[in-house]
Amino acid sequence: MTRTAPQTDLQRALSRAARLGARTEPTTASEPVSETDNATLHRYGNPDHPPLVIVYSLVNRPAILDLSPERSVIRRLTDGGYCAYLIAWHPPGVARRYLGLADYILGDIADAVAWVSRRHGAPPHLLGVCQGGVLALCHAALAPASVRSLTTLATPVDTGTANDRLAELARRVDFDDLVAATGNVTGPGLATVFACLKPFALGPQRYGSLAALADADDDELDAFMRMERWMYDGPDLAGRAFAEFARDVYQHNALVHGRLVLDGQPVHLGDITAPVFNAWAEHDHLVPPDAARALSDHLAGACETQSIPGGHLGLFIGGRAHKMLYPVLIEWLRSQ
């Protein structure tokens, strides 16, 4: 009689994950309240509370901000007394490959901020995440009176700093030729590039972490699988906007040199008048600390800063960030 070999911890974890199924429902309830040309505006929390608009990156889906009840940035903000609005970008599709950064910043972000301002009768706080932080900085510089405060999380400001592996890689690519050949840039393709920047941590080490969840409760295993789906299920990016961002922000470092121009309007960080809170992760391999902390050097006013131990994703789902960063951020927002 043939005996079945006992399953390894990794096999057991994978078997349990398969039985759980793909849970895609959001952690925090929201409702769509408005549409822009390329996004849906979702509202979270009490509509009578002060408004805060979240500008997320075009590169990934915003599920990382609401991954689990214990590690939800959105829930932290709403529990802290804010009505949060998320600009949820629509995938561009083939017909919108020619959307540029100006379309998103001067169009969608400006429209969303204006809608929230009318609804609440006051300018909202603005919070930008990673690439979305650059988009938020551009909006705040071009329309300074439209926002009450500005928060940037893991935002690449100065891409000319040492040890910026993403910037070093970007300098070797002709992005105009790339998008001329491919049209829109695929989400899975970008996910592969990001994974190659830290192959061990996002490969063997990560699946060792999954094996450790073989006997964990369903919620912990579900959170891991939600993260896995988020990492490899990114949306496609409009080819023109992708090329502009990679060329201007990463190759030319145009944001800090005042050479970024949107529809004829130059973006100068020194034009930002709103109070600024800037946070980054100390071991971020995508947005190195020096690239993020440089923001203070280019603002006319003071900038509150905070760094958190850990990597890029830890800034959003890490236990230390939820204990050390978001309570401080909420108190800072209340003072503005």
N, C-alpha and C positions, 0 to 999 in steps of 0.2 A: 504494500500500500504506500503510495507516494504522499509524503507530507508537504504541505504548503509552507514555504519559508515565512517566518514572521515578517510583518511589514516594518520597514524602518520608520523613524519618526517623521521624515519628510513624506513618505508614502501615506502615512496615517493622516497627516495634516492635509495633504492634497485630496485624499478621499473624503475627509470631513468637509473641506471647502466645496467639493463637487456636490455633496448632498445639500449644503446650505443654499446653493444656487447663486446666481448673479443678482445681488440686491442693488438696485439703482435708485430707489426712492431717496429723496433728500432727507437729511437729518432734521433741518429746521424748516417749518412751514413758511411759504411765501406766496405772494400773488403777483401776477403781471399787472402793471398799472399803466404802462405806456410803451410805445414803440418809437424807435428812431429808424433811420434808413437801414442800419446794419446791426441792430441789437434790440433786445427786449429789456425793459427796465423792470426788475423784480423788487418788491417791497417786503421787508422782514420787520417784524416787531410792531410796536404801537405807533400808529400814524400821528398821534398827538405829541410824540417825543421829538426832540431836536433831530434834524435830518443829517445823514452821513451817506455820501455817494462813494461806492467802491468801483475803482477802475481796475479791472483785471487784465492780465496779459492776453495778447492775441494768440499766444503759442499753445497754451493748455486750456483745459476746461476748468471752471472755477470751483469744482467739487472739493478741491483740497482745502478750501476755506470753510467747509462744512462737513468734514469727513465723519465725525462721530460726535455724540452729545458732549463728551468730555474734552474733545480737541477741536471744537468749532469756533473759528474766529468770529464768524457771523453771530453765533449765539453769545459770545463774550460781549460783543458790541451791543446787542439788543438787551441783554441782561444788565448791561451797564447804563441803560437809559437812553439808547439811541434808536431811532428809526433808520434802519440800514436799507439802502437801495443799491442793488447790484446791476451793473451794465453787463448783461449776458450777450456776448457777441454771437452773431449768426455766422456759420461757416459761409465763405464767400461764394462757392460754386464757380463753375467755369465762366459764367457771364460776368462775374465781378472780379476777375483777375487784375483789372486795372485800378482797383481801389488803392489810393495812396494814404500815407499817414495823415495828410490834411483832411481827407474824407472822414477819418475816424476822430481826429482831434477837434477840428473846426466844425465838423458836422455832428456826429453822434454824441461825443462828450459834452459839447456846448449845449446841444438840445436837451440832453438828460439833466444837466445841471440847471438849465433854465426852467424845465418842467418842475423839478423838485423845489426850486426857489419860489415859483408861483404857488405851488401846493402849500408850502409852509410859510410863505410870506417873509422869508429871510434866506440869505445864502447858506448853503449846506457846508458842512465839513467835507473834505475830499480826501480819499485814501487810495493811493496807487500801489499796486503789487507787482514787483519785478519789472518786466517790460511796461506794465501798466503804470508803474511809477514814473517812467519817462513820459508817457502820454499825459499823465496828470500834471507833471512839472510844466510841460508845454502849455497846457490849458491855463494853469495858474499864472504863467508868465504873460500870456497873450490876453487874458481876461482877469486881471488881478482882483477886481472888485466882486467877482462872481462867487468867490469861495470864502468861507469863514476861517478855515485853517486847512493846512495841507499835511498829510502824513505819507511818507514813503517807506515801503518795506522791501528790503533786498533789491534796491534799485541801482542799476548800472549807470552811474553818472560820468565818471572819468575812466574811460576804457584804455587810457594810455599808461596805466599803472603797471608795475611789475607783477609777474605771475598770474596774469589774466589769460588763462588758457583758451577761453572762448574767443577773446579778441585776437590772440595770436593765430588761431585757426581761421578766423574771419578774414584776416589780412591776406590770406593765400588764395582766396576765392574771388572770381569775377561774378558777382551776383547778378549783374545785368544779363550776362550771357546765360547764367543758370536759369533764370526765370523766363528768358526768351525761349529756351529749349523745353522747359517743363510746364510753363504756365504757373498755376498755383503750386505752392510747396506743400508736400504731404505731411500730415501730422506724424505718421509712423516713421517717415524718413528722418524728421527732426528728432524724434525720440531716440532713434539709433545713434545719432550724432551725440546727443547729451549723454547717453549711456557709455559711449566710448571715452568720454572725458574722465570717467571714474569706473572702469570696468569691473574691478574686484568688488567694490562696495555695492554696485548695482547688479552683480552677478552672484558668484559663490557666497559672498558674505550675506547677501540679502536672503538667499534661499536657506542658508543656515538659520537665519532668524525665523523663517517659516517653519522649519523643523521643530524649533523650540516651542511652537504654538500647538503641537500635536495634542496636548492635553489642556489647552487653554479653553476658556469659555467661548461661546459662539460669537459674542460681541467683539472680542479681541481678534478672532480669526476673520470675522467679517470686515473689520477695519483694515486688516492687512490686505485682503483681497480687493477692497475698494481702492486702496492705494495702488495696487498692482494695475487695476483697470485704468486708473487715472493716468499713470505713467505712460501707458502704451496706447491710449485712446485719444490722443490729441487731435484737434480739428486741423483741417487744411488752412493754409494762410494765403491771403491774396498776394499774388506774385509781386506786384509793384510795391506794396507796403513792406513786404519782407525785404526786398532789395534795398529800398530806401533806408529802412532801419539798420540793416547790416552795413550798408555802405557809409551812411552819414554818422551813425552813432558809434559803430564799432571800428570801421576802417579810418574814418576821418576825425573821430572824436569831436564832432561838430558841436555837441551840446555844451561842452565846457569852454569851447573857443568862440562861442557866439556866432557860429556859421551855419546853424540849422535854420532853414527857411521853409515856411509852410505857406503856399499860395502867395508868395511875395512878402510874407510877414516874418521878419527875423525873430528868433526865440532867444531872449536874454534872461538867464536865471536871475540876474540882479533886478529884474522888473517885478519879481514876486514880492507882494506886500503882505500876504497872509502869514501868520505864525507857522513854523514848520517843525515837524517831529520826524526824525530820520532814524530808522533802526536797521540793523544788519546782523548776520550770523558770523561768528568769528572764524568758522572753518568752512565757509561757503565756497564750493569749487566752481560755481557758475557766476556768482557775483562776489568777487573777492572783497574783503573788508575795505581795502584802500579805494576801490572803485566806488563804493557806496558812501564812505565817510567823507569823500571829497566834496560832497554837496555844500557843506558849511562854508567852504572857501569861495564859493561862487554866488552866495546870497548877500543881499544888501543888509538884511536883518539877522537877528539871532536864530539859531537852530538848535532845538533840543535833540540830543542824540542818545542812543542806547544800543549796546552790542550784547548779543546773547551767545553763550557757548553752544556749539553744534553746527550743523550743516544747513544747507539751503532750505530743505523741507522742514527741518526742525523749527524754523522761525514761525511756521504755521501750525504744525501738529505736535511739536515737541512739548513735553511736560514742563520743562524749564521756561519756555516762552510763555506758556499759559499761566505760570505762576509769577514770572519776573517781568514780562514785557507788557502784556495786555492790561493788567491792573494799573500800571504806571501810565500807559497810553490813555486809558479812560479818564484817569484823574487829570491828566494834562488837557484832554479835550474839554473837560468841565471848566477848566480855568480860562478857556478862550472865549 
